[in-house]
Amino acid sequence: MQGAERIKIHGDWFPVKARLEVLSGLSGHGDFAEIEQWLAQSDLAPETPINLIHGDPEALEALRDHLRQNTRFEVDVAGYQSILRL
């Protein structure tokens, strides 16, 4: 956002090729109701795997249970150091 032409990642320099935009008013962390609403309005197929990967274990389990009960998706909590293929 500061106009840098190159960035350093893990000790190596790379040219910035991305177009960056600021979306004001959005949080990087949605609460359970916002995530539920986003999933309900999405065009994702019901069989799309949803894996929760960030948060305290108890909060992730609670969110998983909530989303399973209130959306059409099968939601899981990713295991520690699990590999998710995208």
PyMOL Python script that loads the backbone (N, CA, C, O; Angstrom):
from pymol import cmd

cmd.read_pdbstr("""\
ATOM      1  N   MET A   1       0.822  -1.189   0.000  1.00  0.00           N
ATOM      2  CA  MET A   1       0.000   0.000   0.000  1.00  0.00           C
ATOM      3  C   MET A   1       0.869   1.257   0.000  1.00  0.00           C
ATOM      4  O   MET A   1       0.383   2.346  -0.305  1.00  0.00           O
ATOM      5  N   GLN A   2       2.136   1.114   0.336  1.00  0.00           N
ATOM      6  CA  GLN A   2       3.032   2.264   0.374  1.00  0.00           C
ATOM      7  C   GLN A   2       3.738   2.488  -0.963  1.00  0.00           C
ATOM      8  O   GLN A   2       4.552   3.403  -1.086  1.00  0.00           O
ATOM      9  N   GLY A   3       3.434   1.664  -1.961  1.00  0.00           N
ATOM     10  CA  GLY A   3       4.010   1.868  -3.280  1.00  0.00           C
ATOM     11  C   GLY A   3       5.342   1.184  -3.522  1.00  0.00           C
ATOM     12  O   GLY A   3       6.034   1.519  -4.484  1.00  0.00           O
ATOM     13  N   ALA A   4       5.718   0.241  -2.686  1.00  0.00           N
ATOM     14  CA  ALA A   4       6.993  -0.453  -2.873  1.00  0.00           C
ATOM     15  C   ALA A   4       6.981  -1.232  -4.181  1.00  0.00           C
ATOM     16  O   ALA A   4       5.963  -1.810  -4.559  1.00  0.00           O
ATOM     17  N   GLU A   5       8.111  -1.241  -4.863  1.00  0.00           N
ATOM     18  CA  GLU A   5       8.233  -1.976  -6.119  1.00  0.00           C
ATOM     19  C   GLU A   5       8.755  -3.390  -5.895  1.00  0.00           C
ATOM     20  O   GLU A   5       8.583  -4.258  -6.750  1.00  0.00           O
ATOM     21  N   ARG A   6       9.397  -3.628  -4.741  1.00  0.00           N
ATOM     22  CA  ARG A   6       9.920  -4.947  -4.386  1.00  0.00           C
ATOM     23  C   ARG A   6       9.639  -5.199  -2.915  1.00  0.00           C
ATOM     24  O   ARG A   6       9.600  -4.264  -2.115  1.00  0.00           O
ATOM     25  N   ILE A   7       9.440  -6.488  -2.552  1.00  0.00           N
ATOM     26  CA  ILE A   7       9.248  -6.854  -1.151  1.00  0.00           C
ATOM     27  C   ILE A   7      10.172  -8.020  -0.809  1.00  0.00           C
ATOM     28  O   ILE A   7      10.545  -8.814  -1.674  1.00  0.00           O
ATOM     29  N   LYS A   8      10.532  -8.105   0.468  1.00  0.00           N
ATOM     30  CA  LYS A   8      11.420  -9.158   0.931  1.00  0.00           C
ATOM     31  C   LYS A   8      10.585 -10.232   1.636  1.00  0.00           C
ATOM     32  O   LYS A   8       9.859  -9.944   2.587  1.00  0.00           O
ATOM     33  N   ILE A   9      10.699 -11.469   1.156  1.00  0.00           N
ATOM     34  CA  ILE A   9       9.991 -12.597   1.757  1.00  0.00           C
ATOM     35  C   ILE A   9      11.007 -13.684   2.053  1.00  0.00           C
ATOM     36  O   ILE A   9      11.667 -14.186   1.143  1.00  0.00           O
ATOM     37  N   HIS A  10      11.135 -14.049   3.313  1.00  0.00           N
ATOM     38  CA  HIS A  10      12.076 -15.079   3.756  1.00  0.00           C
ATOM     39  C   HIS A  10      13.486 -14.827   3.214  1.00  0.00           C
ATOM     40  O   HIS A  10      14.171 -15.759   2.791  1.00  0.00           O
ATOM     41  N   GLY A  11      13.906 -13.583   3.229  1.00  0.00           N
ATOM     42  CA  GLY A  11      15.266 -13.230   2.839  1.00  0.00           C
ATOM     43  C   GLY A  11      15.493 -12.976   1.360  1.00  0.00           C
ATOM     44  O   GLY A  11      16.579 -12.544   0.973  1.00  0.00           O
ATOM     45  N   ASP A  12      14.498 -13.232   0.528  1.00  0.00           N
ATOM     46  CA  ASP A  12      14.641 -13.003  -0.914  1.00  0.00           C
ATOM     47  C   ASP A  12      13.752 -11.839  -1.337  1.00  0.00           C
ATOM     48  O   ASP A  12      12.678 -11.624  -0.776  1.00  0.00           O
ATOM     49  N   TRP A  13      14.218 -11.094  -2.333  1.00  0.00           N
ATOM     50  CA  TRP A  13      13.476  -9.939  -2.846  1.00  0.00           C
ATOM     51  C   TRP A  13      12.674 -10.330  -4.081  1.00  0.00           C
ATOM     52  O   TRP A  13      13.172 -11.020  -4.970  1.00  0.00           O
ATOM     53  N   PHE A  14      11.419  -9.875  -4.121  1.00  0.00           N
ATOM     54  CA  PHE A  14      10.518 -10.178  -5.229  1.00  0.00           C
ATOM     55  C   PHE A  14       9.868  -8.899  -5.726  1.00  0.00           C
ATOM     56  O   PHE A  14       9.558  -8.010  -4.933  1.00  0.00           O
ATOM     57  N   PRO A  15       9.657  -8.797  -7.051  1.00  0.00           N
ATOM     58  CA  PRO A  15       8.941  -7.626  -7.563  1.00  0.00           C
ATOM     59  C   PRO A  15       7.458  -7.717  -7.177  1.00  0.00           C
ATOM     60  O   PRO A  15       6.875  -8.801  -7.148  1.00  0.00           O
ATOM     61  N   VAL A  16       6.874  -6.573  -6.886  1.00  0.00           N
ATOM     62  CA  VAL A  16       5.445  -6.523  -6.585  1.00  0.00           C
ATOM     63  C   VAL A  16       4.691  -6.494  -7.909  1.00  0.00           C
ATOM     64  O   VAL A  16       4.825  -5.550  -8.688  1.00  0.00           O
ATOM     65  N   LYS A  17       3.907  -7.522  -8.156  1.00  0.00           N
ATOM     66  CA  LYS A  17       3.136  -7.613  -9.390  1.00  0.00           C
ATOM     67  C   LYS A  17       1.636  -7.534  -9.128  1.00  0.00           C
ATOM     68  O   LYS A  17       0.837  -7.557 -10.064  1.00  0.00           O
ATOM     69  N   ALA A  18       1.261  -7.442  -7.874  1.00  0.00           N
ATOM     70  CA  ALA A  18      -0.151  -7.435  -7.507  1.00  0.00           C
ATOM     71  C   ALA A  18      -0.746  -6.035  -7.594  1.00  0.00           C
ATOM     72  O   ALA A  18      -0.064  -5.033  -7.376  1.00  0.00           O
ATOM     73  N   ARG A  19      -2.007  -5.995  -7.911  1.00  0.00           N
ATOM     74  CA  ARG A  19      -2.761  -4.744  -7.807  1.00  0.00           C
ATOM     75  C   ARG A  19      -3.408  -4.765  -6.430  1.00  0.00           C
ATOM     76  O   ARG A  19      -4.108  -5.718  -6.090  1.00  0.00           O
ATOM     77  N   LEU A  20      -3.186  -3.746  -5.653  1.00  0.00           N
ATOM     78  CA  LEU A  20      -3.687  -3.690  -4.287  1.00  0.00           C
ATOM     79  C   LEU A  20      -4.856  -2.723  -4.187  1.00  0.00           C
ATOM     80  O   LEU A  20      -4.858  -1.655  -4.800  1.00  0.00           O
ATOM     81  N   GLU A  21      -5.840  -3.118  -3.409  1.00  0.00           N
ATOM     82  CA  GLU A  21      -6.980  -2.250  -3.153  1.00  0.00           C
ATOM     83  C   GLU A  21      -7.315  -2.301  -1.675  1.00  0.00           C
ATOM     84  O   GLU A  21      -7.154  -3.339  -1.035  1.00  0.00           O
ATOM     85  N   VAL A  22      -7.774  -1.199  -1.136  1.00  0.00           N
ATOM     86  CA  VAL A  22      -8.203  -1.130   0.253  1.00  0.00           C
ATOM     87  C   VAL A  22      -9.712  -1.218   0.286  1.00  0.00           C
ATOM     88  O   VAL A  22     -10.403  -0.471  -0.407  1.00  0.00           O
ATOM     89  N   LEU A  23     -10.223  -2.135   1.095  1.00  0.00           N
ATOM     90  CA  LEU A  23     -11.657  -2.259   1.294  1.00  0.00           C
ATOM     91  C   LEU A  23     -11.967  -1.739   2.694  1.00  0.00           C
ATOM     92  O   LEU A  23     -11.906  -2.492   3.665  1.00  0.00           O
ATOM     93  N   SER A  24     -12.288  -0.496   2.795  1.00  0.00           N
ATOM     94  CA  SER A  24     -12.556   0.118   4.090  1.00  0.00           C
ATOM     95  C   SER A  24     -13.827  -0.467   4.699  1.00  0.00           C
ATOM     96  O   SER A  24     -14.770  -0.814   3.988  1.00  0.00           O
ATOM     97  N   GLY A  25     -13.835  -0.569   5.997  1.00  0.00           N
ATOM     98  CA  GLY A  25     -15.023  -1.026   6.698  1.00  0.00           C
ATOM     99  C   GLY A  25     -15.119  -2.529   6.871  1.00  0.00           C
ATOM    100  O   GLY A  25     -16.076  -3.017   7.471  1.00  0.00           O
ATOM    101  N   LEU A  26     -14.150  -3.277   6.358  1.00  0.00           N
ATOM    102  CA  LEU A  26     -14.166  -4.726   6.517  1.00  0.00           C
ATOM    103  C   LEU A  26     -13.115  -5.130   7.538  1.00  0.00           C
ATOM    104  O   LEU A  26     -12.015  -4.578   7.570  1.00  0.00           O
ATOM    105  N   SER A  27     -13.464  -6.084   8.355  1.00  0.00           N
ATOM    106  CA  SER A  27     -12.524  -6.629   9.317  1.00  0.00           C
ATOM    107  C   SER A  27     -11.915  -7.904   8.753  1.00  0.00           C
ATOM    108  O   SER A  27     -12.572  -8.630   8.007  1.00  0.00           O
ATOM    109  N   GLY A  28     -10.693  -8.174   9.095  1.00  0.00           N
ATOM    110  CA  GLY A  28     -10.065  -9.422   8.693  1.00  0.00           C
ATOM    111  C   GLY A  28     -10.558 -10.599   9.509  1.00  0.00           C
ATOM    112  O   GLY A  28     -10.248 -11.746   9.187  1.00  0.00           O
ATOM    113  N   HIS A  29     -11.316 -10.339  10.553  1.00  0.00           N
ATOM    114  CA  HIS A  29     -11.801 -11.389  11.434  1.00  0.00           C
ATOM    115  C   HIS A  29     -13.312 -11.259  11.593  1.00  0.00           C
ATOM    116  O   HIS A  29     -13.793 -10.366  12.291  1.00  0.00           O
ATOM    117  N   GLY A  30     -14.047 -12.139  10.954  1.00  0.00           N
ATOM    118  CA  GLY A  30     -15.493 -12.133  11.108  1.00  0.00           C
ATOM    119  C   GLY A  30     -15.893 -12.906  12.353  1.00  0.00           C
ATOM    120  O   GLY A  30     -15.211 -13.850  12.752  1.00  0.00           O
ATOM    121  N   ASP A  31     -17.001 -12.504  12.964  1.00  0.00           N
ATOM    122  CA  ASP A  31     -17.504 -13.291  14.082  1.00  0.00           C
ATOM    123  C   ASP A  31     -18.361 -14.428  13.533  1.00  0.00           C
ATOM    124  O   ASP A  31     -18.549 -14.540  12.322  1.00  0.00           O
ATOM    125  N   PHE A  32     -18.885 -15.276  14.432  1.00  0.00           N
ATOM    126  CA  PHE A  32     -19.602 -16.454  13.961  1.00  0.00           C
ATOM    127  C   PHE A  32     -20.819 -16.101  13.121  1.00  0.00           C
ATOM    128  O   PHE A  32     -21.124 -16.803  12.158  1.00  0.00           O
ATOM    129  N   ALA A  33     -21.518 -15.026  13.467  1.00  0.00           N
ATOM    130  CA  ALA A  33     -22.703 -14.630  12.708  1.00  0.00           C
ATOM    131  C   ALA A  33     -22.323 -14.127  11.320  1.00  0.00           C
ATOM    132  O   ALA A  33     -23.017 -14.418  10.345  1.00  0.00           O
ATOM    133  N   GLU A  34     -21.229 -13.377  11.221  1.00  0.00           N
ATOM    134  CA  GLU A  34     -20.781 -12.875   9.919  1.00  0.00           C
ATOM    135  C   GLU A  34     -20.306 -14.014   9.015  1.00  0.00           C
ATOM    136  O   GLU A  34     -20.570 -14.005   7.813  1.00  0.00           O
ATOM    137  N   ILE A  35     -19.614 -14.985   9.587  1.00  0.00           N
ATOM    138  CA  ILE A  35     -19.152 -16.123   8.799  1.00  0.00           C
ATOM    139  C   ILE A  35     -20.342 -16.959   8.344  1.00  0.00           C
ATOM    140  O   ILE A  35     -20.383 -17.409   7.199  1.00  0.00           O
ATOM    141  N   GLU A  36     -21.305 -17.168   9.230  1.00  0.00           N
ATOM    142  CA  GLU A  36     -22.521 -17.897   8.870  1.00  0.00           C
ATOM    143  C   GLU A  36     -23.261 -17.190   7.739  1.00  0.00           C
ATOM    144  O   GLU A  36     -23.701 -17.831   6.785  1.00  0.00           O
ATOM    145  N   GLN A  37     -23.398 -15.887   7.844  1.00  0.00           N
ATOM    146  CA  GLN A  37     -24.096 -15.112   6.811  1.00  0.00           C
ATOM    147  C   GLN A  37     -23.336 -15.175   5.484  1.00  0.00           C
ATOM    148  O   GLN A  37     -23.948 -15.329   4.427  1.00  0.00           O
ATOM    149  N   TRP A  38     -22.026 -15.059   5.536  1.00  0.00           N
ATOM    150  CA  TRP A  38     -21.232 -15.116   4.311  1.00  0.00           C
ATOM    151  C   TRP A  38     -21.410 -16.465   3.629  1.00  0.00           C
ATOM    152  O   TRP A  38     -21.601 -16.527   2.415  1.00  0.00           O
ATOM    153  N   LEU A  39     -21.347 -17.550   4.406  1.00  0.00           N
ATOM    154  CA  LEU A  39     -21.531 -18.877   3.823  1.00  0.00           C
ATOM    155  C   LEU A  39     -22.933 -19.035   3.237  1.00  0.00           C
ATOM    156  O   LEU A  39     -23.093 -19.620   2.166  1.00  0.00           O
ATOM    157  N   ALA A  40     -23.947 -18.519   3.928  1.00  0.00           N
ATOM    158  CA  ALA A  40     -25.320 -18.634   3.446  1.00  0.00           C
ATOM    159  C   ALA A  40     -25.518 -17.912   2.120  1.00  0.00           C
ATOM    160  O   ALA A  40     -26.313 -18.352   1.290  1.00  0.00           O
ATOM    161  N   GLN A  41     -24.813 -16.824   1.914  1.00  0.00           N
ATOM    162  CA  GLN A  41     -24.973 -16.029   0.701  1.00  0.00           C
ATOM    163  C   GLN A  41     -23.993 -16.431  -0.403  1.00  0.00           C
ATOM    164  O   GLN A  41     -24.062 -15.909  -1.516  1.00  0.00           O
ATOM    165  N   SER A  42     -23.086 -17.353  -0.099  1.00  0.00           N
ATOM    166  CA  SER A  42     -22.064 -17.722  -1.080  1.00  0.00           C
ATOM    167  C   SER A  42     -22.644 -18.653  -2.138  1.00  0.00           C
ATOM    168  O   SER A  42     -23.704 -19.252  -1.956  1.00  0.00           O
ATOM    169  N   ASP A  43     -21.929 -18.755  -3.234  1.00  0.00           N
ATOM    170  CA  ASP A  43     -22.284 -19.679  -4.310  1.00  0.00           C
ATOM    171  C   ASP A  43     -21.528 -20.998  -4.183  1.00  0.00           C
ATOM    172  O   ASP A  43     -21.497 -21.787  -5.128  1.00  0.00           O
ATOM    173  N   LEU A  44     -20.924 -21.243  -3.035  1.00  0.00           N
ATOM    174  CA  LEU A  44     -20.170 -22.480  -2.843  1.00  0.00           C
ATOM    175  C   LEU A  44     -21.111 -23.681  -2.882  1.00  0.00           C
ATOM    176  O   LEU A  44     -22.225 -23.633  -2.361  1.00  0.00           O
ATOM    177  N   ALA A  45     -20.648 -24.739  -3.499  1.00  0.00           N
ATOM    178  CA  ALA A  45     -21.418 -25.979  -3.513  1.00  0.00           C
ATOM    179  C   ALA A  45     -21.450 -26.565  -2.100  1.00  0.00           C
ATOM    180  O   ALA A  45     -20.477 -26.429  -1.358  1.00  0.00           O
ATOM    181  N   PRO A  46     -22.553 -27.212  -1.718  1.00  0.00           N
ATOM    182  CA  PRO A  46     -22.655 -27.770  -0.359  1.00  0.00           C
ATOM    183  C   PRO A  46     -21.537 -28.744  -0.006  1.00  0.00           C
ATOM    184  O   PRO A  46     -21.200 -28.902   1.167  1.00  0.00           O
ATOM    185  N   GLU A  47     -20.955 -29.404  -1.022  1.00  0.00           N
ATOM    186  CA  GLU A  47     -19.879 -30.359  -0.739  1.00  0.00           C
ATOM    187  C   GLU A  47     -18.511 -29.701  -0.632  1.00  0.00           C
ATOM    188  O   GLU A  47     -17.512 -30.394  -0.438  1.00  0.00           O
ATOM    189  N   THR A  48     -18.443 -28.371  -0.754  1.00  0.00           N
ATOM    190  CA  THR A  48     -17.177 -27.661  -0.614  1.00  0.00           C
ATOM    191  C   THR A  48     -16.654 -27.847   0.805  1.00  0.00           C
ATOM    192  O   THR A  48     -17.352 -27.514   1.762  1.00  0.00           O
ATOM    193  N   PRO A  49     -15.426 -28.379   0.961  1.00  0.00           N
ATOM    194  CA  PRO A  49     -14.912 -28.562   2.318  1.00  0.00           C
ATOM    195  C   PRO A  49     -14.602 -27.215   2.973  1.00  0.00           C
ATOM    196  O   PRO A  49     -13.958 -26.352   2.375  1.00  0.00           O
ATOM    197  N   ILE A  50     -15.065 -27.055   4.193  1.00  0.00           N
ATOM    198  CA  ILE A  50     -14.784 -25.859   4.984  1.00  0.00           C
ATOM    199  C   ILE A  50     -13.910 -26.308   6.152  1.00  0.00           C
ATOM    200  O   ILE A  50     -14.337 -27.112   6.981  1.00  0.00           O
ATOM    201  N   ASN A  51     -12.684 -25.785   6.214  1.00  0.00           N
ATOM    202  CA  ASN A  51     -11.753 -26.121   7.282  1.00  0.00           C
ATOM    203  C   ASN A  51     -11.397 -24.864   8.050  1.00  0.00           C
ATOM    204  O   ASN A  51     -10.892 -23.900   7.476  1.00  0.00           O
ATOM    205  N   LEU A  52     -11.656 -24.874   9.336  1.00  0.00           N
ATOM    206  CA  LEU A  52     -11.295 -23.748  10.199  1.00  0.00           C
ATOM    207  C   LEU A  52      -9.851 -23.938  10.623  1.00  0.00           C
ATOM    208  O   LEU A  52      -9.463 -25.017  11.070  1.00  0.00           O
ATOM    209  N   ILE A  53      -9.052 -22.877  10.481  1.00  0.00           N
ATOM    210  CA  ILE A  53      -7.615 -23.048  10.717  1.00  0.00           C
ATOM    211  C   ILE A  53      -7.018 -22.052  11.699  1.00  0.00           C
ATOM    212  O   ILE A  53      -5.846 -22.181  12.053  1.00  0.00           O
ATOM    213  N   HIS A  54      -7.777 -21.068  12.148  1.00  0.00           N
ATOM    214  CA  HIS A  54      -7.176 -20.023  12.965  1.00  0.00           C
ATOM    215  C   HIS A  54      -8.055 -19.727  14.171  1.00  0.00           C
ATOM    216  O   HIS A  54      -9.225 -19.376  14.022  1.00  0.00           O
ATOM    217  N   GLY A  55      -7.490 -19.870  15.365  1.00  0.00           N
ATOM    218  CA  GLY A  55      -8.216 -19.540  16.576  1.00  0.00           C
ATOM    219  C   GLY A  55      -7.891 -20.504  17.700  1.00  0.00           C
ATOM    220  O   GLY A  55      -7.182 -21.492  17.510  1.00  0.00           O
ATOM    221  N   ASP A  56      -8.422 -20.199  18.878  1.00  0.00           N
ATOM    222  CA  ASP A  56      -8.252 -21.086  20.020  1.00  0.00           C
ATOM    223  C   ASP A  56      -9.038 -22.371  19.779  1.00  0.00           C
ATOM    224  O   ASP A  56     -10.123 -22.325  19.200  1.00  0.00           O
ATOM    225  N   PRO A  57      -8.514 -23.512  20.210  1.00  0.00           N
ATOM    226  CA  PRO A  57      -9.190 -24.786  19.942  1.00  0.00           C
ATOM    227  C   PRO A  57     -10.656 -24.819  20.382  1.00  0.00           C
ATOM    228  O   PRO A  57     -11.512 -25.320  19.651  1.00  0.00           O
ATOM    229  N   GLU A  58     -10.946 -24.289  21.567  1.00  0.00           N
ATOM    230  CA  GLU A  58     -12.327 -24.309  22.057  1.00  0.00           C
ATOM    231  C   GLU A  58     -13.238 -23.438  21.181  1.00  0.00           C
ATOM    232  O   GLU A  58     -14.379 -23.809  20.904  1.00  0.00           O
ATOM    233  N   ALA A  59     -12.728 -22.280  20.749  1.00  0.00           N
ATOM    234  CA  ALA A  59     -13.510 -21.389  19.894  1.00  0.00           C
ATOM    235  C   ALA A  59     -13.728 -22.016  18.519  1.00  0.00           C
ATOM    236  O   ALA A  59     -14.810 -21.892  17.946  1.00  0.00           O
ATOM    237  N   LEU A  60     -12.709 -22.685  17.989  1.00  0.00           N
ATOM    238  CA  LEU A  60     -12.851 -23.350  16.696  1.00  0.00           C
ATOM    239  C   LEU A  60     -13.897 -24.457  16.753  1.00  0.00           C
ATOM    240  O   LEU A  60     -14.703 -24.600  15.834  1.00  0.00           O
ATOM    241  N   GLU A  61     -13.888 -25.233  17.821  1.00  0.00           N
ATOM    242  CA  GLU A  61     -14.872 -26.304  17.963  1.00  0.00           C
ATOM    243  C   GLU A  61     -16.285 -25.740  18.082  1.00  0.00           C
ATOM    244  O   GLU A  61     -17.227 -26.288  17.510  1.00  0.00           O
ATOM    245  N   ALA A  62     -16.429 -24.647  18.824  1.00  0.00           N
ATOM    246  CA  ALA A  62     -17.743 -24.016  18.968  1.00  0.00           C
ATOM    247  C   ALA A  62     -18.223 -23.458  17.629  1.00  0.00           C
ATOM    248  O   ALA A  62     -19.396 -23.597  17.283  1.00  0.00           O
ATOM    249  N   LEU A  63     -17.318 -22.827  16.875  1.00  0.00           N
ATOM    250  CA  LEU A  63     -17.683 -22.292  15.569  1.00  0.00           C
ATOM    251  C   LEU A  63     -18.038 -23.423  14.615  1.00  0.00           C
ATOM    252  O   LEU A  63     -19.015 -23.328  13.872  1.00  0.00           O
ATOM    253  N   ARG A  64     -17.251 -24.491  14.633  1.00  0.00           N
ATOM    254  CA  ARG A  64     -17.555 -25.651  13.784  1.00  0.00           C
ATOM    255  C   ARG A  64     -18.958 -26.181  14.075  1.00  0.00           C
ATOM    256  O   ARG A  64     -19.743 -26.412  13.155  1.00  0.00           O
ATOM    257  N   ASP A  65     -19.265 -26.371  15.348  1.00  0.00           N
ATOM    258  CA  ASP A  65     -20.589 -26.882  15.728  1.00  0.00           C
ATOM    259  C   ASP A  65     -21.696 -25.931  15.288  1.00  0.00           C
ATOM    260  O   ASP A  65     -22.724 -26.367  14.768  1.00  0.00           O
ATOM    261  N   HIS A  66     -21.488 -24.643  15.494  1.00  0.00           N
ATOM    262  CA  HIS A  66     -22.489 -23.651  15.101  1.00  0.00           C
ATOM    263  C   HIS A  66     -22.730 -23.682  13.588  1.00  0.00           C
ATOM    264  O   HIS A  66     -23.875 -23.688  13.137  1.00  0.00           O
ATOM    265  N   LEU A  67     -21.645 -23.702  12.812  1.00  0.00           N
ATOM    266  CA  LEU A  67     -21.787 -23.681  11.353  1.00  0.00           C
ATOM    267  C   LEU A  67     -22.395 -24.978  10.833  1.00  0.00           C
ATOM    268  O   LEU A  67     -23.158 -24.951   9.867  1.00  0.00           O
ATOM    269  N   ARG A  68     -22.081 -26.093  11.440  1.00  0.00           N
ATOM    270  CA  ARG A  68     -22.692 -27.363  11.033  1.00  0.00           C
ATOM    271  C   ARG A  68     -24.203 -27.336  11.265  1.00  0.00           C
ATOM    272  O   ARG A  68     -24.967 -27.873  10.463  1.00  0.00           O
ATOM    273  N   GLN A  69     -24.625 -26.718  12.351  1.00  0.00           N
ATOM    274  CA  GLN A  69     -26.046 -26.681  12.692  1.00  0.00           C
ATOM    275  C   GLN A  69     -26.814 -25.634  11.902  1.00  0.00           C
ATOM    276  O   GLN A  69     -28.024 -25.774  11.720  1.00  0.00           O
ATOM    277  N   ASN A  70     -26.146 -24.592  11.430  1.00  0.00           N
ATOM    278  CA  ASN A  70     -26.843 -23.452  10.846  1.00  0.00           C
ATOM    279  C   ASN A  70     -26.513 -23.169   9.385  1.00  0.00           C
ATOM    280  O   ASN A  70     -26.983 -22.179   8.825  1.00  0.00           O
ATOM    281  N   THR A  71     -25.704 -24.035   8.760  1.00  0.00           N
ATOM    282  CA  THR A  71     -25.421 -23.882   7.332  1.00  0.00           C
ATOM    283  C   THR A  71     -25.553 -25.252   6.680  1.00  0.00           C
ATOM    284  O   THR A  71     -25.757 -26.259   7.358  1.00  0.00           O
ATOM    285  N   ARG A  72     -25.434 -25.278   5.364  1.00  0.00           N
ATOM    286  CA  ARG A  72     -25.531 -26.540   4.628  1.00  0.00           C
ATOM    287  C   ARG A  72     -24.172 -27.212   4.444  1.00  0.00           C
ATOM    288  O   ARG A  72     -24.063 -28.193   3.708  1.00  0.00           O
ATOM    289  N   PHE A  73     -23.147 -26.698   5.099  1.00  0.00           N
ATOM    290  CA  PHE A  73     -21.785 -27.179   4.886  1.00  0.00           C
ATOM    291  C   PHE A  73     -21.327 -28.129   5.979  1.00  0.00           C
ATOM    292  O   PHE A  73     -21.745 -28.044   7.134  1.00  0.00           O
ATOM    293  N   GLU A  74     -20.449 -29.041   5.565  1.00  0.00           N
ATOM    294  CA  GLU A  74     -19.752 -29.904   6.514  1.00  0.00           C
ATOM    295  C   GLU A  74     -18.467 -29.170   6.899  1.00  0.00           C
ATOM    296  O   GLU A  74     -17.549 -29.044   6.088  1.00  0.00           O
ATOM    297  N   VAL A  75     -18.412 -28.699   8.113  1.00  0.00           N
ATOM    298  CA  VAL A  75     -17.301 -27.871   8.578  1.00  0.00           C
ATOM    299  C   VAL A  75     -16.431 -28.690   9.517  1.00  0.00           C
ATOM    300  O   VAL A  75     -16.940 -29.397  10.387  1.00  0.00           O
ATOM    301  N   ASP A  76     -15.116 -28.593   9.339  1.00  0.00           N
ATOM    302  CA  ASP A  76     -14.169 -29.287  10.208  1.00  0.00           C
ATOM    303  C   ASP A  76     -13.128 -28.314  10.725  1.00  0.00           C
ATOM    304  O   ASP A  76     -12.934 -27.230  10.173  1.00  0.00           O
ATOM    305  N   VAL A  77     -12.464 -28.721  11.790  1.00  0.00           N
ATOM    306  CA  VAL A  77     -11.317 -27.987  12.316  1.00  0.00           C
ATOM    307  C   VAL A  77     -10.082 -28.718  11.806  1.00  0.00           C
ATOM    308  O   VAL A  77      -9.918 -29.913  12.052  1.00  0.00           O
ATOM    309  N   ALA A  78      -9.214 -28.001  11.096  1.00  0.00           N
ATOM    310  CA  ALA A  78      -7.995 -28.624  10.585  1.00  0.00           C
ATOM    311  C   ALA A  78      -7.111 -29.043  11.744  1.00  0.00           C
ATOM    312  O   ALA A  78      -6.992 -28.328  12.739  1.00  0.00           O
ATOM    313  N   GLY A  79      -6.493 -30.205  11.608  1.00  0.00           N
ATOM    314  CA  GLY A  79      -5.603 -30.698  12.646  1.00  0.00           C
ATOM    315  C   GLY A  79      -4.274 -29.965  12.658  1.00  0.00           C
ATOM    316  O   GLY A  79      -3.901 -29.328  11.673  1.00  0.00           O
ATOM    317  N   TYR A  80      -3.571 -30.053  13.755  1.00  0.00           N
ATOM    318  CA  TYR A  80      -2.277 -29.413  13.900  1.00  0.00           C
ATOM    319  C   TYR A  80      -1.326 -29.937  12.825  1.00  0.00           C
ATOM    320  O   TYR A  80      -1.146 -31.148  12.692  1.00  0.00           O
ATOM    321  N   GLN A  81      -0.730 -29.047  12.072  1.00  0.00           N
ATOM    322  CA  GLN A  81       0.217 -29.337  11.002  1.00  0.00           C
ATOM    323  C   GLN A  81      -0.382 -30.215   9.893  1.00  0.00           C
ATOM    324  O   GLN A  81       0.346 -30.893   9.169  1.00  0.00           O
ATOM    325  N   SER A  82      -1.711 -30.194   9.773  1.00  0.00           N
ATOM    326  CA  SER A  82      -2.303 -30.955   8.678  1.00  0.00           C
ATOM    327  C   SER A  82      -2.055 -30.233   7.360  1.00  0.00           C
ATOM    328  O   SER A  82      -1.849 -29.019   7.336  1.00  0.00           O
ATOM    329  N   ILE A  83      -2.076 -30.974   6.285  1.00  0.00           N
ATOM    330  CA  ILE A  83      -1.860 -30.419   4.961  1.00  0.00           C
ATOM    331  C   ILE A  83      -3.212 -30.390   4.251  1.00  0.00           C
ATOM    332  O   ILE A  83      -3.876 -31.417   4.110  1.00  0.00           O
ATOM    333  N   LEU A  84      -3.602 -29.205   3.810  1.00  0.00           N
ATOM    334  CA  LEU A  84      -4.859 -29.043   3.095  1.00  0.00           C
ATOM    335  C   LEU A  84      -4.542 -28.796   1.637  1.00  0.00           C
ATOM    336  O   LEU A  84      -3.812 -27.859   1.315  1.00  0.00           O
ATOM    337  N   ARG A  85      -5.064 -29.597   0.770  1.00  0.00           N
ATOM    338  CA  ARG A  85      -4.832 -29.438  -0.671  1.00  0.00           C
ATOM    339  C   ARG A  85      -5.925 -28.552  -1.232  1.00  0.00           C
ATOM    340  O   ARG A  85      -7.111 -28.840  -1.072  1.00  0.00           O
ATOM    341  N   LEU A  86      -5.525 -27.470  -1.891  1.00  0.00           N
ATOM    342  CA  LEU A  86      -6.486 -26.520  -2.452  1.00  0.00           C
ATOM    343  C   LEU A  86      -6.580 -26.686  -3.954  1.00  0.00           C
ATOM    344  O   LEU A  86      -7.340 -25.972  -4.608  1.00  0.00           O
TER     345      LEU A  86
END
""", "prot")
cmd.dss("prot")
cmd.show_as("cartoon", "prot")
cmd.util.cbc("prot")
cmd.orient("prot")
